[in-house]
Amino acid sequence: MLDGRVAVVTGSGRGLGRSYARALAAAGASVVVNDIDADVAEETVASIVGAGGAAVAEVGAVGGAEVADALVERAVGEFGRLDVMVTNAGALRDRTLRNTTDEDFDLVVGSHLRGTFTCGRAAAARFREQGEGGRLILVGSPAGQRASFGQTAYSASKGAIVAMMRTWAVEHAKIGVTVNAIVPTALTRMVATIPGLGELVEKVDRGEPVPADVRRRGLGTPDDVAPMIVYLASAASAEVTGQAIAAGGDRIALWTHPEQVAEQFHEGGWTPEAVAEAFAGPLKGELREYLPARGDG
């Protein structure tokens, strides 16, 4: 399905990224594995090569242009081209707003959002130079689509990534580059601290199957998300771009693009009193639901 194609997967030493890299390689792609941990990056490469695939490791923390450019250069230097960029890497700091420091915010936004920006920019430049199209697969999160308590920086980053994806899809359509964001859900170490999921993560780590009812809710192993990555990397997805696509367990789904849900007009313009009347009347039933707070923030 991906014979002759070359992919970069950031943050692919562990978890979801590792599954993405292995699935792309199993489908025939040559893969540049990236991680900040050289040992786990090399372990992923060894597992791919041991299964008959082609892969190399490029160690570095995404964020700056230097690492992004190095990833693209490694793909071209080792395999002659670049066809797919999967921007998976990023750090996490589980903090409510009042507990989020400047350093926490900068680390999370720098790795997720800036890392996606620089890697996407470097890959798009290579795609334009090659003149044969390409695939940008950005990684969002449910935390960027709806309220996620304690995830100020992470939610901001993931929401911005999906917004950036839509703009890139428009900008690159004429050169045959598709741009999509996946919204993965899987039982990984990242979700182990969520109440009720820690025990499930431990079971998955021990190799136990995920219960059918859990899979139906969209939670499974990282390998359950990987087929979506392979599809989006392939020629079969040429007409799919600008989409936020949920994947996990037995479920895939499409997220809506933001759109207006209600509108009101007030002849001659609005006063504060008229706004209050609108929110107490016709707009009251149109207000969006939100998750209740879990603590004092």
Secondary structure by P-SEA (a helix, b strand, c coil): ccccbbbbbccccccaaaaaaaaaaaabbbbbcccccaaaaaaaaaaaaaacccccccccccccaaaaaaaaaaaaaacccccbbbcccccccccccccccaaaaaaaaaacaaaaaaaaaaaaaaaaaaccbbbbbbbbcccccccccccaaaaaaaaaaaaaaaaaaaacccccbbbbbbbccccccccccccccaaaaaaaaacccccaaaaaacccccccaaaaaaaaacccccccccccccccccbbbbbbcccccccccccccccaaaaaaaaaccccccbbbbbcccccc
